[in-house]
Amino acid sequence: MTQQVNNSLWSLSRTSKIHTNILDHKEIVDVAIIGGGYTGCSAALRLAEAGTKVALLEAEYSGFGGSGRNVGLTNAGMWINPKEIGKVIGKDRGEILNQFLSTAPDLVHGLIDKHGIECEALRNGTLHLAHNETGLKALKEKIRQINEEGKLVKLLSKAETFELTAAENYIGAIQDMRAGTIQPLEYCNGLMLAAKSAGANIYTASPALKINYKHDQWHIKTPKGMVVAHQVLIATNAYLEHIYPQLKKSFTPMYYSQMATDPLSADQLKNFLPGKNGTWDTRTVMRSYRTDAAGRLIIGTIGNIQSKNALVFKSWADKMIRETFPKVGPVNWAYKWAGCIACSENYVPNIHDLGQGLYSISGFSGRGISPGTAFGQVMAEYLLGHVKSKDLPVKLETIKPISFNKIRGLFYECGSQLSRFYDHVI
């Protein structure tokens, strides 16, 4: 996978500084973590808090990959329904995972409060919007399944949905008050700084180039140094480069792109998400809408805006705003960016046991913030010996390649681009 420069709104509007600390020596630790996204930083924080000697290696800076390029919704659960999770990983394990993910936003917002992370956190609920009757029927079934464990979410009427969104052409929504929005890159950076304050050794601009197991320890080579550790957690998700390329067979890379405007006027904001909720809809090629603390309009959808085939992306976005938020008026698109998602075969994250104390976590399938933070913490508890493998939210597994993986990836990308073209011309 060719990586892109992180020129996202989140990168260009951040107020925190990029901290560079290049590893230029040999470091001996208990646990090494490769990847400075939500999962890696969360795991490093928990391990350091427990007194474990831990080193984290990040090729660029905290949140450079998918963690700093996503929509910024602190959602509970996965994309697929709770019952579907039980079907693909087993009923008992599915119940563990569903409960685990239900409380994941509590963990995220608790860490934000505990460590004073400045990331525009707003916990006022997210909205899953129904774009037609089929979508509304699907939302009703999703609500039924989620609320088997209590009244966690509710269905909004068409009028209630419009009151919160000012969005035309949506006929209902799931309101999930467990969730909210954040500036995702600032949150990731805050997690990394919290891990550092707890005692983790954080090395940025220090890509892991090669890993070898000898003398009962893992030796991880970087351009200017080396980390030696008894246990290693690979937490790079879709941004896997040099280390253990076999993992690429276990997920399908899929892009999600976004565009953002300059800050809207007060009058425009009255007609674009007045409830300030993060939203996405029930389309197969979904659309997301949100705003940030500065009042920018942000729209996203599946597909790679940086692809040569993404010629209609801007005009498509203009049309979507005209049709969905007609009172906003013309807008100026000041930012555009894409992030890569690791889609697992069954849309449930994977924890791989690669042998001799080497593990990886990947496959969040577009739900990285809350699940990634929670999986990083629970994996730290496992490495500490506080959680047994049978109690993990998913089973420890070996790598299982996805059949026809390249074709699957082409299907995602081509399908999304064709959908946008269809939307554009119809």
C-alpha positions as CSV (number, residue, x, y, z in Angstrom):
1,M,0.0,0.0,0.0
2,T,1.3,3.4,-1.0
3,Q,1.0,5.8,2.0
4,Q,-0.3,9.3,1.6
5,V,0.9,12.5,3.3
6,N,-1.4,13.3,6.2
7,N,-2.9,16.6,4.9
8,S,-6.2,16.1,6.7
9,L,-8.2,18.8,8.3
10,W,-7.2,17.2,11.6
11,S,-3.5,17.5,10.8
12,L,-3.7,21.0,9.4
13,S,-5.9,22.4,12.2
14,R,-4.2,20.8,15.2
15,T,-3.0,23.0,18.0
16,S,-0.7,20.5,19.6
17,K,2.9,20.1,18.5
18,I,4.4,17.1,16.7
19,H,6.8,15.5,19.1
20,T,9.8,13.8,17.4
21,N,12.0,11.5,19.4
22,I,14.1,9.2,17.1
23,L,15.4,6.0,18.6
24,D,19.2,6.1,18.2
25,H,20.3,3.4,20.6
26,K,19.6,-0.1,21.9
27,E,16.5,-0.2,24.2
28,I,15.7,-3.3,26.3
29,V,12.1,-3.5,27.5
30,D,9.5,-6.0,28.7
31,V,7.0,-5.1,25.9
32,A,7.5,-3.3,22.5
33,I,4.6,-1.8,20.6
34,I,4.8,-1.1,16.9
35,G,2.3,1.6,15.9
36,G,1.3,4.9,17.5
37,G,-2.4,4.9,16.8
38,Y,-5.3,4.4,19.3
39,T,-4.6,0.8,19.9
40,G,-0.8,1.1,20.4
41,C,-1.0,4.2,22.5
42,S,-3.8,2.8,24.7
43,A,-1.8,-0.4,25.3
44,A,1.3,1.6,26.1
45,L,-0.5,3.8,28.5
46,R,-2.0,0.8,30.4
47,L,1.3,-1.1,30.5
48,A,3.2,1.9,31.7
49,E,0.6,2.6,34.4
50,A,1.1,-1.0,35.7
51,G,4.9,-0.4,35.9
52,T,5.9,-2.4,32.9
53,K,8.9,-1.3,30.9
54,V,7.4,-0.5,27.5
55,A,8.7,1.1,24.3
56,L,6.5,2.3,21.5
57,L,7.8,2.7,17.9
58,E,5.9,5.0,15.5
59,A,7.1,5.4,11.9
60,E,5.9,9.0,11.7
61,Y,4.0,10.7,14.6
62,S,1.0,9.8,16.7
63,G,-2.1,9.4,14.6
64,F,-0.3,9.7,11.3
65,G,-2.3,6.7,9.8
66,G,-6.0,6.0,10.1
67,S,-6.2,7.4,13.7
68,G,-5.6,10.9,12.4
69,R,-7.7,10.6,9.2
70,N,-11.1,9.3,10.3
71,V,-14.5,11.0,11.0
72,G,-14.0,11.3,14.7
73,L,-17.0,9.5,16.1
74,T,-16.7,7.7,19.4
75,N,-19.3,5.0,18.6
76,A,-20.2,1.9,20.5
77,G,-20.3,-1.5,18.7
78,M,-19.2,-2.5,15.3
79,W,-20.8,-1.9,11.9
80,I,-22.6,-5.2,11.9
81,N,-25.5,-5.9,14.3
82,P,-25.0,-7.7,17.7
83,K,-26.7,-10.9,16.6
84,E,-24.5,-11.0,13.4
85,I,-21.4,-10.7,15.6
86,G,-22.6,-13.8,17.5
87,K,-23.1,-15.7,14.3
88,V,-19.6,-15.1,13.0
89,I,-17.6,-15.6,16.3
90,G,-20.0,-17.7,18.4
91,K,-22.8,-16.8,20.7
92,D,-20.8,-16.7,24.0
93,R,-17.9,-14.8,22.6
94,G,-20.3,-12.5,20.7
95,E,-22.0,-11.6,24.0
96,I,-18.5,-10.8,25.5
97,L,-17.6,-8.6,22.5
98,N,-20.9,-6.8,22.4
99,Q,-20.7,-5.9,26.1
100,F,-17.1,-4.9,25.7
101,L,-17.8,-2.6,22.8
102,S,-21.0,-1.1,24.4
103,T,-18.9,0.5,27.1
104,A,-15.9,1.5,24.9
105,P,-17.1,5.1,24.5
106,D,-17.0,5.4,28.3
107,L,-13.4,4.4,28.2
108,V,-12.5,6.9,25.6
109,H,-14.3,9.9,27.2
110,G,-13.0,8.7,30.6
111,L,-9.4,8.9,29.4
112,I,-10.0,12.3,27.8
113,D,-11.3,13.6,31.2
114,K,-8.6,11.8,33.3
115,H,-5.7,13.0,31.2
116,G,-7.1,16.4,30.2
117,I,-6.8,15.7,26.5
118,E,-7.8,18.7,24.5
119,C,-9.6,17.2,21.5
120,E,-12.9,19.0,21.0
121,A,-14.7,16.2,22.8
122,L,-18.5,16.5,22.6
123,R,-20.5,13.6,24.0
124,N,-24.0,14.5,22.8
125,G,-24.8,11.3,20.8
126,T,-24.4,10.2,17.2
127,L,-27.1,9.7,14.6
128,H,-27.4,6.8,12.2
129,L,-29.7,8.2,9.5
130,A,-32.2,6.2,7.4
131,H,-32.2,7.3,3.8
132,N,-35.2,5.2,2.7
133,E,-37.7,2.7,4.0
134,T,-35.3,-0.2,3.7
135,G,-32.8,1.7,5.7
136,L,-35.4,2.5,8.4
137,K,-36.4,-1.1,8.6
138,A,-32.7,-2.0,9.1
139,L,-32.4,0.6,11.9
140,K,-35.4,-0.7,13.7
141,E,-33.9,-4.2,13.7
142,K,-30.6,-2.8,14.9
143,I,-32.3,-1.0,17.8
144,R,-34.2,-4.2,18.8
145,Q,-31.0,-6.1,19.0
146,I,-29.0,-3.4,20.8
147,N,-31.8,-2.7,23.3
148,E,-32.0,-6.4,24.4
149,E,-29.4,-5.4,26.9
150,G,-31.3,-2.3,28.1
151,K,-32.6,0.9,26.6
152,L,-29.3,2.0,25.1
153,V,-30.5,3.7,21.9
154,K,-33.7,5.1,20.5
155,L,-35.5,5.7,17.2
156,L,-36.1,9.3,16.1
157,S,-39.0,10.2,13.9
158,K,-38.5,12.1,10.6
159,A,-39.4,15.3,12.3
160,E,-37.0,14.7,15.3
161,T,-34.2,13.8,12.8
162,F,-34.7,17.0,10.9
163,E,-34.8,19.1,14.0
164,L,-31.3,17.8,15.0
165,T,-29.8,17.7,11.5
166,A,-31.7,20.1,9.1
167,A,-31.0,17.3,6.6
168,E,-33.5,16.7,3.8
169,N,-34.4,13.2,2.6
170,Y,-33.8,11.3,5.8
171,I,-36.9,9.6,7.4
172,G,-35.6,8.6,10.8
173,A,-32.4,7.8,12.8
174,I,-30.9,5.9,15.6
175,Q,-29.8,8.2,18.4
176,D,-27.0,6.7,20.5
177,M,-26.2,8.9,23.5
178,R,-23.3,6.7,24.5
179,A,-21.3,8.2,21.6
180,G,-20.0,11.6,20.5
181,T,-17.4,13.4,18.5
182,I,-13.7,14.3,18.9
183,Q,-10.8,15.8,17.0
184,P,-9.4,12.3,16.3
185,L,-5.7,13.3,15.8
186,E,-5.6,15.4,18.9
187,Y,-7.1,12.5,20.9
188,C,-4.5,10.1,19.6
189,N,-1.7,12.6,20.4
190,G,-3.1,13.0,23.9
191,L,-3.1,9.2,24.5
192,M,0.6,9.1,23.4
193,L,1.5,12.0,25.7
194,A,-0.4,10.3,28.6
195,A,1.5,7.0,27.9
196,K,4.8,9.0,28.0
197,S,3.9,10.7,31.3
198,A,3.1,7.3,32.7
199,G,6.6,6.1,31.9
200,A,6.4,4.6,28.4
201,N,9.4,5.2,26.2
202,I,7.9,6.8,23.0
203,Y,9.9,6.9,19.8
204,T,8.5,8.7,16.7
205,A,10.0,9.0,13.2
206,S,11.4,5.5,14.1
207,P,9.9,2.9,11.8
208,A,10.3,-0.8,12.7
209,L,12.1,-2.2,9.7
210,K,12.9,-5.8,10.7
211,I,12.0,-8.2,13.5
212,N,13.9,-11.3,14.5
213,Y,13.5,-13.8,17.4
214,K,16.7,-14.9,19.0
215,H,17.9,-15.8,22.5
216,D,14.3,-15.9,23.7
217,Q,13.7,-12.2,22.8
218,W,12.4,-10.2,19.9
219,H,14.9,-7.8,18.2
220,I,13.3,-4.9,16.3
221,K,15.5,-2.9,14.1
222,T,14.9,0.7,13.3
223,P,17.0,3.0,11.0
224,K,19.2,4.2,13.8
225,G,18.5,1.8,16.8
226,M,17.0,-1.4,18.1
227,V,14.4,-2.5,20.7
228,V,14.8,-5.8,22.4
229,A,11.6,-7.1,24.1
230,H,10.1,-10.3,25.5
231,Q,6.7,-9.5,24.1
232,V,5.7,-7.4,21.1
233,L,2.3,-6.0,20.0
234,I,1.9,-4.9,16.3
235,A,-0.8,-2.3,16.2
236,T,-0.4,-0.7,12.8
237,N,-3.8,-1.8,11.4
238,A,-4.0,-0.9,7.7
239,Y,-0.7,1.1,7.8
240,L,1.4,-2.0,7.9
241,E,4.7,-1.6,6.0
242,H,7.9,-3.5,6.8
243,I,7.0,-5.7,9.8
244,Y,5.3,-9.1,9.3
245,P,3.8,-8.5,5.8
246,Q,1.9,-11.8,6.1
247,L,-0.7,-9.8,8.2
248,K,-1.8,-8.0,5.0
249,K,-3.5,-11.2,3.9
250,S,-5.8,-11.0,6.9
251,F,-7.5,-7.7,6.0
252,T,-8.7,-5.8,3.0
253,P,-7.6,-2.2,2.7
254,M,-10.5,0.2,2.0
255,Y,-10.3,4.0,1.8
256,Y,-12.6,6.5,3.4
257,S,-12.4,10.1,2.1
258,Q,-13.6,13.4,3.5
259,M,-13.8,17.0,2.5
260,A,-14.2,20.0,4.8
261,T,-15.1,23.6,4.2
262,D,-13.9,26.8,5.8
263,P,-15.9,27.7,8.9
264,L,-19.6,28.3,8.1
265,S,-21.4,31.5,9.1
266,A,-23.8,31.5,12.0
267,D,-26.7,31.5,9.6
268,Q,-25.3,28.5,7.7
269,L,-24.8,26.5,10.9
270,K,-28.4,26.9,11.8
271,N,-29.1,24.8,8.7
272,F,-26.3,22.2,9.1
273,L,-26.4,19.8,12.0
274,P,-27.8,22.3,14.6
275,G,-27.6,19.5,17.2
276,K,-23.9,19.2,16.5
277,N,-24.2,15.4,16.2
278,G,-21.8,13.2,14.3
279,T,-23.9,11.3,11.6
280,W,-23.7,8.7,9.0
281,D,-26.4,7.0,6.9
282,T,-27.7,3.6,5.8
283,R,-26.5,3.7,2.2
284,T,-24.3,0.8,1.1
285,V,-21.8,3.5,0.1
286,M,-22.4,5.5,3.2
287,R,-22.1,9.2,3.7
288,S,-21.1,10.9,6.9
289,Y,-21.7,14.5,8.0
290,R,-20.3,16.3,11.0
291,T,-19.0,19.7,12.1
292,D,-16.0,20.7,14.3
293,A,-15.4,23.2,17.0
294,A,-14.7,25.9,14.4
295,G,-18.0,25.3,12.6
296,R,-16.6,23.6,9.4
297,L,-18.9,21.4,7.3
298,I,-17.3,17.9,6.9
299,I,-18.7,15.3,4.5
300,G,-17.2,11.8,4.0
301,T,-17.8,8.6,2.0
302,I,-16.2,5.4,1.1
303,G,-13.5,5.6,-1.6
304,N,-10.1,7.2,-2.2
305,I,-10.3,10.9,-3.1
306,Q,-6.6,10.8,-4.0
307,S,-7.2,8.1,-6.7
308,K,-7.0,9.2,-10.3
309,N,-10.5,7.8,-10.7
310,A,-12.0,10.2,-8.1
311,L,-12.7,13.0,-10.7
312,V,-16.2,13.8,-9.6
313,F,-15.6,13.9,-5.8
314,K,-15.9,17.7,-5.5
315,S,-18.9,18.1,-7.7
316,W,-20.5,15.1,-6.0
317,A,-20.0,16.7,-2.6
318,D,-21.4,20.0,-3.9
319,K,-24.5,18.2,-5.2
320,M,-24.9,16.3,-1.9
321,I,-24.9,19.5,0.1
322,R,-27.3,21.2,-2.4
323,E,-29.7,18.3,-2.0
324,T,-29.3,17.5,1.7
325,F,-28.7,20.9,3.2
326,P,-30.1,23.3,0.6
327,K,-30.3,26.3,2.9
328,V,-26.5,26.2,3.6
329,G,-25.8,27.5,0.1
330,P,-22.5,27.2,-1.9
331,V,-19.5,26.2,0.1
332,N,-15.7,26.3,-0.4
333,W,-14.0,23.0,0.1
334,A,-10.7,23.9,1.8
335,Y,-9.6,20.4,2.9
336,K,-9.7,16.9,1.3
337,W,-8.1,13.7,2.5
338,A,-8.3,10.0,2.7
339,G,-7.6,7.4,5.3
340,C,-7.1,3.6,4.9
341,I,-9.2,1.1,6.8
342,A,-8.3,-2.5,7.5
343,C,-11.5,-4.5,6.8
344,S,-11.5,-8.0,8.4
345,E,-13.2,-10.8,6.6
346,N,-16.1,-10.8,9.1
347,Y,-16.0,-7.1,10.1
348,V,-14.8,-8.1,13.6
349,P,-11.3,-7.2,14.9
350,N,-8.6,-9.8,14.9
351,I,-6.1,-10.6,17.6
352,H,-3.4,-12.7,16.1
353,D,-1.1,-14.9,18.2
354,L,2.1,-15.1,16.0
355,G,4.1,-17.2,18.4
356,Q,6.8,-16.6,21.0
357,G,5.0,-13.6,22.6
358,L,4.4,-11.8,19.3
359,Y,0.8,-10.5,18.8
360,S,-1.1,-8.2,16.5
361,I,-4.4,-6.4,16.5
362,S,-6.1,-5.3,13.3
363,G,-9.3,-5.3,11.3
364,F,-11.4,-2.6,13.0
365,S,-13.3,-2.2,9.7
366,G,-13.8,1.6,10.1
367,R,-14.6,1.5,13.9
368,G,-11.2,2.4,15.2
369,I,-11.6,5.0,18.0
370,S,-13.6,3.3,20.7
371,P,-12.9,-0.3,19.8
372,G,-9.2,0.5,19.1
373,T,-8.7,2.2,22.5
374,A,-10.5,-0.7,24.3
375,F,-8.7,-3.5,22.4
376,G,-5.4,-1.8,23.2
377,Q,-6.2,-1.7,26.9
378,V,-7.5,-5.3,27.1
379,M,-4.5,-6.6,25.2
380,A,-2.3,-4.8,27.8
381,E,-4.2,-6.6,30.5
382,Y,-3.6,-9.9,28.8
383,L,0.2,-9.2,28.5
384,L,0.2,-8.3,32.1
385,G,-1.4,-11.6,33.0
386,H,-4.5,-10.0,34.4
387,V,-6.8,-11.4,31.7
388,K,-6.9,-14.9,30.4
389,S,-7.2,-15.7,26.7
390,K,-10.7,-17.2,27.2
391,D,-11.9,-13.8,28.5
392,L,-10.6,-11.7,25.6
393,P,-13.3,-10.2,23.5
394,V,-12.2,-12.2,20.5
395,K,-10.2,-15.4,20.2
396,L,-6.5,-15.5,19.7
397,E,-6.0,-16.8,16.2
398,T,-3.3,-17.5,13.7
399,I,-3.4,-15.6,10.4
400,K,-6.2,-16.6,8.1
401,P,-5.8,-15.2,4.6
402,I,-9.0,-13.7,3.0
403,S,-9.9,-15.5,-0.2
404,F,-9.8,-13.3,-3.3
405,N,-8.6,-10.4,-1.2
406,K,-7.4,-8.2,-4.1
407,I,-10.7,-8.6,-5.9
408,R,-12.5,-7.7,-2.7
409,G,-10.5,-4.5,-2.4
410,L,-11.2,-3.6,-6.0
411,F,-14.9,-4.2,-5.5
412,Y,-14.9,-1.8,-2.6
413,E,-13.1,1.0,-4.4
414,C,-14.7,0.6,-7.9
415,G,-18.1,0.2,-6.3
416,S,-17.8,3.4,-4.3
417,Q,-16.5,5.4,-7.3
418,L,-19.3,4.1,-9.5
419,S,-21.9,5.0,-6.8
420,R,-20.6,8.6,-6.7
421,F,-20.7,8.8,-10.5
422,Y,-24.3,7.6,-10.4
423,D,-25.2,10.1,-7.7
424,H,-23.5,12.8,-9.7
425,V,-25.3,12.3,-13.0
426,I,-28.8,11.3,-11.7
